Amino acid sequence: METKVWLETELKGIESWEKDQKGIWFWERIGRLPFKILDKLTPNFIQKKISVLLDELGQFVQNGGQYLTQEKLILARINKHSENEITAISEIATLPLMTMDQIGQDLKTNRSNLATIQGATTGVGGIFTLAIDIPVLLGLSLKTLQEIAIAYGYDPKDREERIFILKCLQFVSADIVGKQAILNELSSYYGQDKAAKSEMISQLQGWREVVYTYRDQFGWKKLLQMVPIAGILFGAMTNRSMIHDISEAGIMLYRKRRILEKLDLVQSE
């Protein structure tokens, strides 16, 4: 039974998590240096490939592009946990929060495992495959956040939801000041402030800066992946860690939205 008291207790837990988020470590700032080296040493054909993939990510804001996840696959996963068959994302909001949480945790585990394999694969060639790993991992991050959005009943086909997803992505790589600013921006989604949402969308027109900032803030976690062969181990470990962190942030931020909406329903009854 999702009582008002229970929902408020769960909400406090999320707010505590938000306060615990820390800024960039000193070593993470140092860790951005490899990407300056990467820009200078990487052959032009790889640079062009990165540019093409980053351009494709820009389409995500507008229409989802090739990164828009398949709704049917997630609905099938959800139906394994639901007593009644769910045929549309709009119906997911009726599920208990604990069911949504279970689906979200399953997605986090599954996508972290996938990132482990992908990181090991691109860790084989050191600095050159690292250049390919960056946009691939960004794509996996976007798809993971979309799947978590659906798990909590939000449709990534909605452009506003894709903006929220990019903000979740920014939140993970931001410093402590940036995290607080993003949390303040996301509050407009909780309050259904349309004017604030429009302003947020306007700010994200410079999406390329968002993508490059995310790339540069991979930090020291990716430093040792530049070593050929040894990069297999480090690539697997760091990619797993990054998707785990992204999934956790997505779950917490979408969970907060769903709890607040459930509280509104409880109070209106």
VENDA-V507293 format. One record per residue. RES is the residue in three letters. NEAR is the number of other C-alpha atoms within 12 Angstrom. Layout:
# VENDA-V507293
((RES/NEAR) (RES/NEAR))
This chain:
# VENDA-V507293
((MET/12) (GLU/21) (THR/19) (LYS/21) (VAL/16) (TRP/19) (LEU/29) (GLU/23) (THR/18) (GLU/27) (LEU/27) (LYS/19) (GLY/19) (ILE/28) (GLU/22) (SER/14) (TRP/19) (GLU/27) (LYS/16) (ASP/13) (GLN/26) (LYS/19) (GLY/22) (ILE/25) (TRP/20) (PHE/14) (TRP/17) (GLU/22) (ARG/22) (ILE/20) (GLY/25) (ARG/28) (LEU/21) (PRO/31) (PHE/31) (LYS/20) (ILE/18) (LEU/28) (ASP/25) (LYS/16) (LEU/17) (THR/24) (PRO/17) (ASN/15) (PHE/15) (ILE/24) (GLN/23) (LYS/16) (LYS/22) (ILE/31) (SER/22) (VAL/18) (LEU/28) (LEU/31) (ASP/24) (GLU/26) (LEU/35) (GLY/32) (GLN/23) (PHE/37) (VAL/36) (GLN/25) (ASN/21) (GLY/29) (GLY/24) (GLN/20) (TYR/33) (LEU/34) (THR/29) (GLN/22) (GLU/28) (LYS/18) (LEU/19) (ILE/34) (LEU/32) (ALA/23) (ARG/28) (ILE/38) (ASN/24) (LYS/18) (HIS/25) (SER/25) (GLU/13) (ASN/16) (GLU/18) (ILE/27) (THR/19) (ALA/22) (ILE/32) (SER/19) (GLU/22) (ILE/34) (ALA/30) (THR/26) (LEU/30) (PRO/28) (LEU/35) (MET/24) (THR/26) (MET/38) (ASP/32) (GLN/24) (ILE/35) (GLY/39) (GLN/28) (ASP/27) (LEU/37) (LYS/36) (THR/24) (ASN/23) (ARG/36) (SER/31) (ASN/25) (LEU/28) (ALA/40) (THR/30) (ILE/26) (GLN/35) (GLY/43) (ALA/32) (THR/30) (THR/37) (GLY/37) (VAL/29) (GLY/24) (GLY/31) (ILE/35) (PHE/32) (THR/35) (LEU/44) (ALA/42) (ILE/34) (ASP/41) (ILE/42) (PRO/33) (VAL/31) (LEU/45) (LEU/38) (GLY/35) (LEU/37) (SER/45) (LEU/41) (LYS/39) (THR/46) (LEU/47) (GLN/46) (GLU/47) (ILE/49) (ALA/49) (ILE/46) (ALA/51) (TYR/45) (GLY/41) (TYR/37) (ASP/34) (PRO/37) (LYS/28) (ASP/22) (ARG/26) (GLU/33) (GLU/37) (ARG/39) (ILE/41) (PHE/42) (ILE/44) (LEU/46) (LYS/42) (CYS/38) (LEU/42) (GLN/41) (PHE/39) (VAL/41) (SER/37) (ALA/32) (ASP/24) (ILE/21) (VAL/17) (GLY/23) (LYS/27) (GLN/24) (ALA/19) (ILE/30) (LEU/32) (ASN/20) (GLU/31) (LEU/35) (SER/24) (SER/23) (TYR/33) (TYR/26) (GLY/19) (GLN/17) (ASP/16) (LYS/17) (ALA/14) (ALA/20) (LYS/27) (SER/21) (GLU/18) (MET/30) (ILE/28) (SER/15) (GLN/20) (LEU/28) (GLN/20) (GLY/17) (TRP/29) (ARG/24) (GLU/19) (VAL/28) (VAL/36) (TYR/27) (THR/25) (TYR/32) (ARG/39) (ASP/31) (GLN/36) (PHE/43) (GLY/32) (TRP/27) (LYS/32) (LYS/46) (LEU/34) (LEU/28) (GLN/39) (MET/36) (VAL/23) (PRO/23) (ILE/24) (ALA/24) (GLY/32) (ILE/31) (LEU/28) (PHE/34) (GLY/41) (ALA/34) (MET/30) (THR/36) (ASN/41) (ARG/32) (SER/29) (MET/40) (ILE/42) (HIS/32) (ASP/30) (ILE/43) (SER/43) (GLU/35) (ALA/38) (GLY/44) (ILE/40) (MET/37) (LEU/39) (TYR/41) (ARG/41) (LYS/37) (ARG/35) (ARG/37) (ILE/39) (LEU/30) (GLU/28) (LYS/31) (LEU/25) (ASP/18) (LEU/17) (VAL/18) (GLN/15) (SER/9) (GLU/9))
